[in-house]
Amino acid sequence: MGEVKVLGASLSFFCCRVEWALKLKGVAYEYLEEDLRNKSPMLLQSNPVHKKVPVLVHDGRPIAESLVILEYIDEAWKGYPLLPEDPSERAKIRFWARFTDEKCVLGAWAACCAKGHEREKAIESAQESLSFLEKQIEGKKFFGGETMGLLDLVVGSLPNWIEFLEEHGGMKLLDEEKFPSLYEWAQKFINIPIISERIPTKEELINYFQGGQNSRLTTGK
């Protein structure tokens, strides 16, 4: 299988996705924690464009950006499939994965940071994005059906992240009554053993924020 290394940051959900995928595939890897205030030469060499985590290094070849890495993992190691075989279904998963990052993850952060009248609009926009995910998970055990797949790993960035933002920003985004299916999925997902053992908690995120490092909370991709 070759040597596998993950350059990451422990509180980055983007990095967690990569580790979850490797664990599902049964791939052994070495995890290297990055100090994002003092990035290592290896990180700067491996991802010279964005200089962000996560980076997967497989036999000396670096792959950057979590969504790209997840697809690479699925192609490089057979066994547990992260994406469906049908091309149209694969395309749908890719669409919703990017939607989650661009609209849901960043939308929740924008809602937390917004002030005044803009705050109300930002919360409404964030909840509108979550409503699309609600429709995708309705009547399903996982986004991929009966087994966990790539989209579950991507949406798995949301539950604890949103819970932290809700407490920090004094707002409610992932409302159980508005999003019953998504809420139920989230509670079950974060308690799956391979997920729960490697996911930042709300408390860890709060402590990190209170340490004055909030500008780096979303570092990664």
Residue frames relative to the residue before (quaternion, step in Angstrom):
aa qw qx qy qz dx dy dz
M 1.0000 0.0000 0.0000 0.0000 0.00 0.00 0.00
G 0.4367 -0.7137 0.4503 0.3117 3.58 1.22 -0.35
E 0.6181 -0.5538 0.4161 0.3717 3.52 -1.32 0.30
V 0.0737 -0.8019 0.5929 -0.0006 3.57 -0.86 1.00
K 0.0007 0.7812 -0.6235 0.0303 3.55 -0.88 1.02
V 0.1697 -0.7545 0.6250 0.1064 3.54 -1.20 0.65
L 0.1806 -0.7452 0.6336 0.1028 3.55 -0.77 1.07
G 0.1779 0.8246 -0.5103 0.1673 3.57 -0.47 1.14
A 0.3229 -0.6793 0.6112 0.2466 3.50 -1.43 -0.16
S 0.5378 -0.7021 0.3622 0.2943 3.56 -0.69 1.13
L 0.7420 0.3927 -0.2356 0.4897 3.62 1.07 -0.58
S 0.5291 0.6174 -0.4121 0.4112 3.57 1.25 0.28
F 0.3699 -0.7328 0.5290 0.2153 3.56 -0.70 1.10
F 0.5686 0.5870 -0.3838 0.4299 3.57 1.15 -0.54
C 0.6708 0.4868 -0.2867 0.4805 3.57 1.07 -0.76
C 0.5982 0.5791 -0.3542 0.4259 3.57 1.04 -0.77
R 0.6078 0.5824 -0.3505 0.4105 3.57 0.97 -0.86
V 0.6622 0.5194 -0.2998 0.4492 3.53 0.94 -0.96
E 0.6760 0.4847 -0.2966 0.4692 3.58 0.90 -0.89
W 0.6140 0.5430 -0.3466 0.4561 3.60 1.01 -0.77
A 0.6705 0.5083 -0.2997 0.4498 3.57 0.90 -0.95
L 0.6571 0.5061 -0.3106 0.4644 3.59 0.94 -0.86
K 0.6466 0.5121 -0.3192 0.4666 3.58 1.02 -0.78
L 0.6376 0.5207 -0.3299 0.4621 3.60 0.98 -0.79
K 0.6983 0.4574 -0.2565 0.4872 3.56 1.08 -0.76
G 0.4219 -0.7128 0.4611 0.3184 3.58 1.23 -0.31
V 0.4123 0.7168 -0.4600 0.3235 3.58 1.17 0.61
A 0.3451 -0.7221 0.5630 0.2062 3.58 -0.82 1.00
Y 0.0580 0.8072 -0.5833 0.0702 3.58 -0.95 0.84
E 0.3747 -0.6765 0.5816 0.2523 3.52 -1.35 0.33
Y 0.2194 -0.7790 0.5759 0.1152 3.57 -0.79 1.04
L 0.0938 -0.7922 0.6027 0.0174 3.55 -0.87 1.03
E 0.2898 -0.7797 0.5351 0.1471 3.58 -0.47 1.23
E 0.2406 -0.7757 0.5727 0.1115 3.56 -0.91 1.02
D 0.3060 -0.6795 0.6318 0.2131 3.53 -1.17 0.71
L 0.2894 -0.8178 0.4727 0.1552 3.58 -0.22 1.26
R 0.6031 0.5155 -0.3680 0.4849 3.58 1.29 -0.07
N 0.7714 0.1546 -0.0810 0.6120 3.56 1.27 -0.37
K 0.1076 -0.8624 0.4930 0.0389 3.55 0.53 1.25
S 0.5038 -0.6866 0.4490 0.2704 3.52 -0.98 0.95
P 0.6181 -0.5335 0.4173 0.3990 3.59 -1.20 0.44
M 0.6165 0.5586 -0.3481 0.4321 3.59 1.08 -0.71
L 0.6570 0.4921 -0.3112 0.4789 3.60 0.98 -0.83
L 0.6776 0.4991 -0.2966 0.4515 3.58 0.87 -0.93
Q 0.6489 0.4920 -0.3042 0.4943 3.57 1.13 -0.63
S 0.7052 0.4906 -0.2641 0.4384 3.55 0.93 -0.94
N 0.7930 0.1182 -0.0514 0.5954 3.59 1.09 -0.69
P 0.0185 -0.8659 0.4999 0.0006 3.59 0.59 1.13
V 0.6116 0.5681 -0.3552 0.4207 3.61 1.16 -0.47
H 0.8230 0.2172 -0.0907 0.5171 3.59 0.61 -1.17
K 0.2251 -0.8096 0.5079 0.1894 3.58 1.23 -0.54
K 0.5271 0.6290 -0.3959 0.4121 3.58 1.10 0.75
V 0.4040 -0.6316 0.5910 0.2976 3.51 -1.39 0.27
P 0.5984 -0.1235 -0.7817 -0.1248 1.52 -2.34 0.93
V 0.1215 -0.7255 0.6645 0.1320 3.49 -1.41 0.30
L 0.2079 -0.7381 0.6291 0.1275 3.57 -0.98 0.89
V 0.0957 -0.7776 0.6196 0.0486 3.57 -0.88 0.95
H 0.0187 -0.8101 0.5834 -0.0556 3.56 -0.48 1.25
D 0.8226 -0.1244 0.0193 0.5545 3.55 -0.45 1.26
G 0.7449 -0.4221 0.2113 0.4714 3.54 0.96 0.92
R 0.6316 0.5178 -0.3362 0.4690 3.60 1.27 -0.13
P 0.2537 -0.8004 0.5246 0.1410 3.63 -0.56 1.12
I 0.0786 -0.7498 0.6556 0.0429 3.54 -1.15 0.78
A 0.1525 -0.8177 0.5534 0.0435 3.59 -0.72 1.10
E 0.7620 0.3540 -0.3266 0.4329 3.53 -1.43 0.45
S 0.5098 -0.7238 0.3785 0.2699 3.53 -0.60 1.22
L 0.6711 0.4939 -0.3258 0.4468 3.62 0.88 -0.82
V 0.6307 0.5127 -0.3190 0.4875 3.56 1.07 -0.76
I 0.6511 0.5259 -0.3104 0.4508 3.56 0.96 -0.90
L 0.6425 0.5314 -0.3318 0.4411 3.60 0.92 -0.86
E 0.6689 0.4796 -0.3063 0.4783 3.59 0.93 -0.82
Y 0.6181 0.5391 -0.3435 0.4576 3.58 1.06 -0.74
I 0.6426 0.5279 -0.3174 0.4556 3.56 0.93 -0.92
D 0.6689 0.5111 -0.3050 0.4454 3.57 0.92 -0.89
E 0.6990 0.4547 -0.2658 0.4837 3.58 1.06 -0.73
A 0.6939 0.5040 -0.2838 0.4289 3.58 1.00 -0.81
W 0.7936 0.1941 -0.0933 0.5691 3.58 1.07 -0.72
K 0.2915 -0.7677 0.5480 0.1592 3.55 -0.58 1.13
G 0.4428 0.6620 -0.5155 0.3161 3.56 -1.24 -0.12
Y 0.8332 -0.0120 0.0472 0.5508 3.55 -0.63 -1.13
P 0.2563 -0.7991 0.5221 0.1521 3.65 -0.49 1.11
L 0.2850 -0.7560 0.5674 0.1588 3.56 -0.94 0.91
L 0.7648 0.2447 -0.1293 0.5818 3.57 1.18 -0.60
P 0.5241 -0.6306 0.4609 0.3395 3.60 -1.09 0.61
E 0.5899 -0.5940 0.4150 0.3562 3.59 -1.21 0.42
D 0.6356 0.5577 -0.3389 0.4125 3.59 0.98 -0.83
P 0.4939 -0.6994 0.4299 0.2867 3.65 -0.69 1.06
S 0.6669 0.4959 -0.3231 0.4527 3.61 0.94 -0.80
E 0.6470 0.5044 -0.3180 0.4753 3.58 1.06 -0.73
R 0.6154 0.5397 -0.3383 0.4642 3.58 1.07 -0.73
A 0.6449 0.5280 -0.3118 0.4561 3.56 1.00 -0.89
K 0.6350 0.5295 -0.3270 0.4577 3.59 1.01 -0.81
I 0.6483 0.5140 -0.3191 0.4623 3.57 0.94 -0.88
R 0.6394 0.5227 -0.3273 0.4592 3.59 0.95 -0.84
F 0.6377 0.5360 -0.3238 0.4485 3.57 0.96 -0.87
W 0.7271 0.4410 -0.2551 0.4602 3.58 0.76 -1.03
A 0.5903 0.5544 -0.3701 0.4552 3.58 1.14 -0.54
R 0.6806 0.4623 -0.2891 0.4894 3.59 0.90 -0.88
F 0.6038 0.5561 -0.3441 0.4557 3.58 1.07 -0.74
T 0.6367 0.5409 -0.3241 0.4439 3.58 0.96 -0.86
D 0.6949 0.4674 -0.2784 0.4704 3.57 0.89 -0.91
E 0.7521 0.4374 -0.2261 0.4380 3.55 0.77 -1.07
K 0.7849 0.3288 -0.1628 0.4994 3.59 1.03 -0.74
C 0.7617 0.4024 -0.2154 0.4598 3.59 0.83 -0.95
V 0.6988 0.4522 -0.2849 0.4754 3.60 0.72 -1.00
L 0.7409 0.3953 -0.2281 0.4927 3.58 0.72 -1.06
G 0.6025 0.5668 -0.3557 0.4350 3.60 1.13 -0.59
A 0.6381 0.5153 -0.3207 0.4739 3.57 1.05 -0.77
W 0.6412 0.5168 -0.3141 0.4724 3.58 1.01 -0.80
A 0.6458 0.5217 -0.3125 0.4616 3.59 0.99 -0.87
A 0.6391 0.5267 -0.3239 0.4573 3.59 1.02 -0.80
C 0.6533 0.5191 -0.3069 0.4578 3.56 1.02 -0.80
C 0.7310 0.4475 -0.2308 0.4606 3.57 1.01 -0.83
A 0.5662 0.6368 -0.3788 0.3612 3.59 1.17 -0.53
K 0.2233 -0.7718 0.5860 0.1050 3.55 -1.20 0.64
G 0.8454 0.2257 -0.1384 0.4638 3.53 -1.30 0.43
H 0.8337 -0.1419 0.1337 0.5166 3.54 -1.06 -0.86
E 0.6083 0.5724 -0.3476 0.4261 3.57 1.09 -0.68
R 0.5896 0.5935 -0.3587 0.4140 3.57 1.13 -0.63
E 0.6508 0.5174 -0.3109 0.4605 3.57 0.92 -0.91
K 0.6595 0.5014 -0.2947 0.4763 3.56 0.98 -0.88
A 0.6609 0.5149 -0.3069 0.4515 3.59 0.99 -0.84
I 0.6360 0.5130 -0.3238 0.4769 3.60 1.03 -0.77
E 0.6452 0.5206 -0.3126 0.4636 3.56 0.98 -0.87
S 0.6551 0.5109 -0.3038 0.4664 3.57 0.99 -0.85
A 0.6521 0.5143 -0.3105 0.4623 3.58 0.97 -0.88
Q 0.6778 0.4816 -0.2935 0.4717 3.58 0.95 -0.82
E 0.5927 0.5530 -0.3655 0.4574 3.57 1.10 -0.60
S 0.6433 0.5120 -0.3145 0.4744 3.58 1.01 -0.81
L 0.6526 0.5113 -0.3125 0.4637 3.58 0.97 -0.83
S 0.6040 0.5756 -0.3590 0.4184 3.59 1.09 -0.65
F 0.6146 0.5367 -0.3491 0.4608 3.59 1.12 -0.58
L 0.6499 0.4918 -0.3126 0.4880 3.59 1.05 -0.75
E 0.5733 0.5864 -0.3676 0.4386 3.57 1.10 -0.69
K 0.6770 0.4908 -0.2908 0.4650 3.59 0.92 -0.91
Q 0.6544 0.5353 -0.3131 0.4326 3.58 1.07 -0.71
I 0.7437 0.4041 -0.2189 0.4854 3.60 1.08 -0.66
E 0.4407 0.7165 -0.4510 0.2982 3.62 1.21 -0.26
G 0.8506 0.1424 -0.1268 0.4901 3.57 -0.88 1.01
K 0.6593 0.4916 -0.3056 0.4799 3.58 1.26 0.17
K 0.4982 -0.6165 0.5163 0.3245 3.53 -1.28 0.44
F 0.7694 0.0313 0.0123 0.6379 3.53 1.03 -0.95
F 0.6529 -0.4967 0.3743 0.4323 3.59 -1.23 0.25
G 0.7034 0.4446 -0.2581 0.4909 3.56 1.15 -0.62
G 0.6845 -0.4411 0.2887 0.5036 3.59 1.27 0.03
E 0.8291 -0.1704 0.1536 0.5100 3.55 -0.65 -1.15
T 0.7610 0.2881 -0.1772 0.5536 3.59 1.22 -0.31
M 0.5856 -0.5869 0.4382 0.3472 3.53 -1.20 0.61
G 0.0256 -0.8149 0.5789 -0.0106 3.55 -0.92 0.91
L 0.8024 -0.3152 0.2061 0.4629 3.53 -1.32 -0.16
L 0.6766 0.4984 -0.3130 0.4425 3.59 0.87 -0.87
D 0.5963 0.5474 -0.3635 0.4611 3.60 1.08 -0.60
L 0.6556 0.5113 -0.3139 0.4585 3.57 0.97 -0.84
V 0.6685 0.4931 -0.2974 0.4706 3.57 1.04 -0.76
V 0.6893 0.4529 -0.2808 0.4909 3.60 0.84 -0.94
G 0.5498 0.6293 -0.3791 0.3974 3.58 1.22 -0.45
S 0.5140 0.6278 -0.4094 0.4171 3.56 1.32 -0.15
L 0.6729 0.6019 -0.2769 0.3291 3.55 1.10 -0.74
P 0.6667 0.5717 -0.3658 0.3080 3.66 0.58 -1.01
N 0.7515 0.3745 -0.2325 0.4909 3.62 0.60 -1.05
W 0.5935 0.5690 -0.3481 0.4504 3.57 1.14 -0.70
I 0.6903 0.4644 -0.2752 0.4817 3.57 0.88 -0.96
E 0.6264 0.5404 -0.3426 0.4452 3.59 0.99 -0.79
F 0.6347 0.5173 -0.3152 0.4797 3.56 1.05 -0.79
L 0.6834 0.4889 -0.2911 0.4574 3.59 0.86 -0.96
E 0.6159 0.5528 -0.3428 0.4444 3.57 1.06 -0.75
E 0.6915 0.4642 -0.2803 0.4772 3.57 0.90 -0.92
H 0.6797 0.4947 -0.2924 0.4558 3.54 0.91 -0.92
G 0.7798 0.3656 -0.1784 0.4758 3.57 0.92 -0.90
G 0.3911 -0.7401 0.4707 0.2788 3.59 1.25 -0.07
M 0.5664 0.5624 -0.3912 0.4581 3.57 0.87 0.98
K 0.3003 -0.7273 0.5781 0.2160 3.56 -1.29 0.07
L 0.1028 -0.8106 0.5760 0.0230 3.56 -0.73 1.09
L 0.7819 0.2659 -0.1398 0.5462 3.57 0.66 -1.14
D 0.0330 -0.8424 0.5360 -0.0451 3.53 0.40 1.33
E 0.4894 -0.6973 0.4440 0.2777 3.58 -0.76 1.06
E 0.6826 0.4824 -0.2958 0.4624 3.58 1.01 -0.71
K 0.6799 0.4801 -0.2876 0.4739 3.59 1.03 -0.75
F 0.8048 0.1678 -0.0434 0.5676 3.56 1.01 -0.87
P 0.0353 -0.8608 0.5069 0.0279 3.63 0.65 1.04
S 0.6868 0.4836 -0.2964 0.4545 3.61 0.90 -0.87
L 0.6676 0.4881 -0.2966 0.4775 3.58 0.94 -0.88
Y 0.6407 0.5264 -0.3215 0.4573 3.57 0.99 -0.82
E 0.6674 0.4954 -0.3016 0.4671 3.59 0.91 -0.92
W 0.6278 0.5261 -0.3326 0.4674 3.59 0.98 -0.85
A 0.6635 0.5311 -0.3097 0.4265 3.59 0.89 -0.98
Q 0.6637 0.5086 -0.3133 0.4502 3.60 0.91 -0.89
K 0.6774 0.4771 -0.2875 0.4805 3.58 1.01 -0.78
F 0.6473 0.5577 -0.3233 0.4067 3.57 0.94 -0.91
I 0.7240 0.4568 -0.2686 0.4416 3.58 0.76 -1.01
N 0.6754 0.4677 -0.3018 0.4837 3.60 1.26 -0.12
I 0.4279 0.6533 -0.4890 0.3886 3.59 1.27 0.20
P 0.5842 -0.6505 0.3395 0.3469 3.65 -0.66 1.04
I 0.7206 0.4310 -0.2938 0.4568 3.65 0.68 -0.93
I 0.6321 0.5038 -0.3341 0.4848 3.58 1.24 -0.35
S 0.7008 0.4982 -0.2793 0.4274 3.57 0.76 -1.07
E 0.6664 0.5080 -0.3187 0.4430 3.60 1.07 -0.61
R 0.7902 0.1918 -0.1135 0.5709 3.60 1.24 -0.24
I 0.5212 0.5812 -0.4654 0.4171 3.56 0.51 1.25
P 0.4658 -0.6768 0.4828 0.3032 3.61 -0.82 0.89
T 0.3395 -0.7390 0.5452 0.2036 3.57 -0.94 0.87
K 0.6671 -0.4766 0.3840 0.4247 3.55 -1.30 0.31
E 0.6608 0.5269 -0.3085 0.4367 3.58 0.93 -0.90
E 0.6440 0.5158 -0.3207 0.4652 3.59 0.98 -0.81
L 0.6580 0.5057 -0.3074 0.4656 3.57 0.99 -0.83
I 0.6310 0.5264 -0.3296 0.4649 3.58 1.02 -0.79
N 0.6596 0.5082 -0.3060 0.4614 3.58 0.90 -0.92
Y 0.6381 0.5228 -0.3196 0.4662 3.56 1.02 -0.83
F 0.6588 0.5118 -0.3011 0.4620 3.56 0.93 -0.92
Q 0.6817 0.4965 -0.2901 0.4523 3.57 0.90 -0.92
G 0.6140 0.5452 -0.3377 0.4600 3.54 1.29 -0.32
G 0.5645 -0.6467 0.3615 0.3638 3.56 1.30 0.17
Q 0.5856 0.5989 -0.3590 0.4117 3.56 1.24 0.35
N 0.2457 0.8252 -0.4837 0.1570 3.58 1.23 0.43
S 0.5951 0.5950 -0.3725 0.3912 3.60 1.07 -0.60
R 0.7179 0.4304 -0.2494 0.4870 3.57 1.22 -0.42
L 0.3996 0.7512 -0.4616 0.2511 3.60 1.24 0.01
T 0.7545 0.3640 -0.2071 0.5053 3.56 1.01 -0.77
T 0.3600 0.7416 -0.5009 0.2638 3.59 1.23 0.22
G 0.6117 0.4890 -0.4121 0.4657 3.53 -0.74 1.12
K 0.0984 -0.7894 0.6031 0.0584 3.49 -1.31 0.09
